[in-house]
Amino acid sequence: MNVSADERVVVAGGGRVGFRVANLLEEYGHTPLVVERDETRCAEVSESHVSMVVQGDATRPEILEQATVERSDAVVAVTGDGGTNVAVCARAREMAPEVRTVARADTAAAAARGASEAFIDAVVYPEHAGARLVLTDVLGEGFEQVAGMPEGFEAVVLAVAEDAPVDGKRVDDVALPVGSRLVGDLTRSAVVTGDTRLEHGNEYLLALDRGVADEVRRLFTG
């Protein structure tokens, strides 16, 4: 999700995935608002100091109104039911045409279908990450698929926007903040070197500390 500093994000679903998303948003300096049906789970999420929690069905307009979706920058639907997540995104886009929507899919086929929906900007399928962890265990020592990063550290993909501060520059000429490093040019499937030129439209893999994430994002998006 490509958001700038201090943005408001509605997270539909207060289970393990939604709770983790909300916590990460807070760590990055954003404001999550969790919508969860179950009263007990709402209390548990609230006690964990997540900014705000609304109890209710996020597919219902009155609940999304209570969550102030029309004043939010993004809606992340990550309940345990893929159909519900699609419905939440559809309803949110009806109410707030400019809001960015992200839906969690519960099958690979559903992920493919969701990606074709005009009202869904991005689809996530957490089971892909789980499969990578299984592969690591099967192949044993010396092989590792990275599905998670150490606390405080992230691997991110950023696309260079036209006329962004890094657009057209060589890697050696870019003053990335301490705690960040360019790793790969995903568009060309190549490892970056000091002579790699960053071009708008291309996507790049970076490793960085969470504390410099917004500063790095501004360099790539303007």
C-alpha positions as CSV (number, residue, x, y, z in Angstrom):
1,M,0.0,0.0,0.0
2,N,1.5,3.3,-1.1
3,V,0.6,5.8,1.7
4,S,2.4,8.8,2.9
5,A,3.0,9.9,6.5
6,D,0.1,10.1,9.0
7,E,-2.7,8.6,7.0
8,R,-5.9,7.1,8.2
9,V,-6.6,3.4,7.3
10,V,-9.7,1.4,8.1
11,V,-8.9,-2.2,8.8
12,A,-11.9,-4.5,8.4
13,G,-11.2,-7.6,10.5
14,G,-9.6,-7.7,14.0
15,G,-8.2,-11.2,13.8
16,R,-4.6,-12.1,13.7
17,V,-3.9,-10.6,10.3
18,G,-5.9,-7.4,10.9
19,F,-4.4,-7.0,14.3
20,R,-0.9,-7.3,12.9
21,V,-1.7,-4.8,10.1
22,A,-3.1,-2.3,12.6
23,N,0.0,-2.6,14.8
24,L,2.4,-2.1,11.8
25,L,0.4,0.9,10.6
26,E,0.9,2.5,14.1
27,E,4.6,1.7,14.0
28,Y,4.9,3.5,10.7
29,G,3.1,6.6,12.2
30,H,-0.3,6.0,10.6
31,T,-3.8,5.9,12.2
32,P,-5.6,2.6,12.0
33,L,-9.3,2.1,12.8
34,V,-10.3,-1.6,13.2
35,V,-13.8,-2.8,12.4
36,E,-14.6,-6.1,14.0
37,R,-17.9,-8.0,14.5
38,D,-17.1,-10.0,17.6
39,E,-17.5,-8.1,20.8
40,T,-14.9,-10.1,22.7
41,R,-12.3,-9.6,20.0
42,C,-13.1,-5.9,19.9
43,A,-12.3,-5.7,23.6
44,E,-9.0,-7.6,23.1
45,V,-7.9,-5.3,20.2
46,S,-8.9,-2.2,22.2
47,E,-6.9,-3.3,25.2
48,S,-3.8,-3.7,23.0
49,H,-3.8,0.1,22.4
50,V,-4.7,0.0,18.7
51,S,-5.9,3.6,18.1
52,M,-9.7,3.0,17.6
53,V,-12.1,0.0,17.3
54,V,-15.6,-0.1,15.9
55,Q,-17.8,-3.1,16.6
56,G,-20.0,-4.2,13.6
57,D,-20.2,-5.6,10.2
58,A,-18.0,-3.7,7.8
59,T,-20.2,-4.6,4.8
60,R,-22.9,-2.4,6.3
61,P,-22.9,1.3,5.2
62,E,-23.8,2.6,8.7
63,I,-20.8,0.8,10.2
64,L,-18.4,2.2,7.5
65,E,-19.9,5.6,8.2
66,Q,-19.1,5.2,11.9
67,A,-15.6,4.2,10.9
68,T,-15.4,7.5,8.9
69,V,-14.4,5.7,5.7
70,E,-15.3,8.8,3.7
71,R,-12.4,10.6,5.5
72,S,-10.0,7.7,5.3
73,D,-7.1,7.2,2.8
74,A,-7.4,3.4,2.5
75,V,-9.6,0.4,3.5
76,V,-7.9,-2.9,4.2
77,A,-10.3,-5.8,4.3
78,V,-8.6,-8.8,6.0
79,T,-11.4,-10.8,7.6
80,G,-11.2,-14.6,7.4
81,D,-13.8,-14.7,4.6
82,G,-12.7,-13.7,1.1
83,G,-16.3,-12.9,0.0
84,T,-16.8,-10.5,2.9
85,N,-13.5,-8.8,2.0
86,V,-14.6,-8.2,-1.5
87,A,-18.0,-6.9,-0.3
88,V,-16.3,-4.5,2.1
89,C,-14.1,-3.1,-0.7
90,A,-17.1,-2.7,-3.0
91,R,-19.1,-0.9,-0.3
92,A,-16.2,1.4,0.7
93,R,-15.6,2.4,-3.0
94,E,-19.3,3.3,-3.4
95,M,-19.1,5.5,-0.3
96,A,-15.6,7.0,-1.0
97,P,-14.7,6.8,-4.7
98,E,-11.1,7.9,-4.0
99,V,-10.3,5.5,-1.2
100,R,-7.6,2.9,-1.8
101,T,-8.8,-0.7,-1.2
102,V,-6.9,-3.8,-0.4
103,A,-8.6,-7.2,0.0
104,R,-7.4,-10.5,1.5
105,A,-8.2,-13.5,-0.6
106,D,-8.8,-17.0,0.9
107,T,-7.8,-19.0,-2.3
108,A,-5.5,-18.5,-5.2
109,A,-8.4,-18.4,-7.6
110,A,-10.2,-15.8,-5.5
111,A,-7.0,-13.7,-5.5
112,A,-7.0,-13.8,-9.3
113,R,-10.6,-12.8,-9.5
114,G,-10.2,-10.0,-7.0
115,A,-7.3,-8.6,-8.9
116,S,-9.6,-8.0,-11.9
117,E,-12.2,-6.1,-9.9
118,A,-12.2,-2.4,-10.6
119,F,-13.0,-1.5,-7.0
120,I,-10.1,-3.5,-5.5
121,D,-6.7,-1.8,-5.9
122,A,-4.6,-4.7,-4.5
123,V,-5.2,-8.3,-3.4
124,V,-3.2,-10.2,-0.8
125,Y,-3.0,-14.0,-0.3
126,P,-1.2,-14.7,3.0
127,E,-1.0,-18.5,2.2
128,H,1.7,-17.7,-0.3
129,A,4.0,-16.6,2.5
130,G,3.2,-19.8,4.4
131,A,4.1,-21.9,1.5
132,R,7.5,-20.2,1.3
133,L,8.2,-21.1,5.0
134,V,7.3,-24.7,4.3
135,L,9.8,-24.7,1.4
136,T,12.5,-23.4,3.7
137,D,11.9,-26.3,6.1
138,V,11.8,-28.9,3.4
139,L,15.0,-27.8,1.6
140,G,16.9,-27.4,4.9
141,E,19.9,-25.4,6.0
142,G,21.4,-23.0,3.5
143,F,18.1,-22.2,1.7
144,E,15.6,-19.6,3.0
145,Q,12.7,-17.9,1.4
146,V,12.2,-14.6,3.2
147,A,8.6,-14.3,4.3
148,G,9.1,-12.1,7.3
149,M,11.8,-9.7,8.5
150,P,13.4,-9.1,11.9
151,E,11.7,-6.6,14.1
152,G,12.1,-3.0,12.9
153,F,13.4,-4.1,9.5
154,E,11.6,-4.3,6.2
155,A,12.0,-5.3,2.6
156,V,9.9,-3.1,0.4
157,V,9.2,-2.5,-3.3
158,L,8.9,1.0,-4.6
159,A,8.2,2.3,-8.1
160,V,9.9,5.5,-9.2
161,A,7.4,8.2,-10.0
162,E,8.1,10.6,-12.9
163,D,10.0,13.6,-11.7
164,A,10.6,12.1,-8.2
165,P,13.9,13.1,-6.6
166,V,15.6,9.8,-7.6
167,D,14.2,9.8,-11.2
168,G,17.0,9.4,-13.8
169,K,19.8,9.3,-11.2
170,R,22.5,6.7,-10.8
171,V,22.4,4.8,-7.5
172,D,25.8,6.2,-6.5
173,D,24.3,9.7,-6.9
174,V,21.3,9.1,-4.7
175,A,21.5,10.1,-1.0
176,L,19.5,7.4,0.6
177,P,19.1,7.9,4.4
178,V,21.2,5.8,6.8
179,G,19.3,2.5,7.4
180,S,18.3,1.9,3.8
181,R,19.8,0.1,0.8
182,L,18.8,-0.6,-2.8
183,V,18.9,-4.3,-3.5
184,G,17.4,-5.1,-6.9
185,D,15.8,-3.7,-10.1
186,L,12.6,-5.9,-10.2
187,T,11.5,-4.6,-13.6
188,R,14.8,-5.7,-15.2
189,S,15.3,-8.7,-12.8
190,A,18.7,-7.5,-11.9
191,V,20.8,-6.7,-8.8
192,V,21.5,-3.0,-8.7
193,T,25.0,-1.6,-8.8
194,G,26.3,1.9,-8.3
195,D,25.9,2.6,-12.0
196,T,22.3,1.4,-12.1
197,R,20.1,4.3,-13.3
198,L,16.7,4.6,-11.5
199,E,14.0,5.2,-14.1
200,H,10.4,6.2,-13.6
201,G,7.9,3.3,-13.9
202,N,10.5,0.8,-12.8
203,E,10.1,-1.1,-9.5
204,Y,13.0,-1.5,-7.1
205,L,13.6,-3.7,-4.0
206,L,15.0,-2.0,-0.9
207,A,15.9,-3.1,2.6
208,L,15.4,-0.5,5.3
209,D,14.7,0.3,8.9
210,R,11.1,1.3,9.5
211,G,12.1,4.6,10.9
212,V,13.3,5.8,7.5
213,A,10.5,4.3,5.4
214,D,8.5,7.5,4.8
215,E,11.7,9.4,3.9
216,V,12.7,6.7,1.4
217,R,9.2,6.6,-0.1
218,R,9.2,10.4,-0.7
219,L,12.4,10.1,-2.6
220,F,10.8,7.6,-4.9
221,T,7.3,9.1,-5.2
222,G,7.9,12.8,-4.8
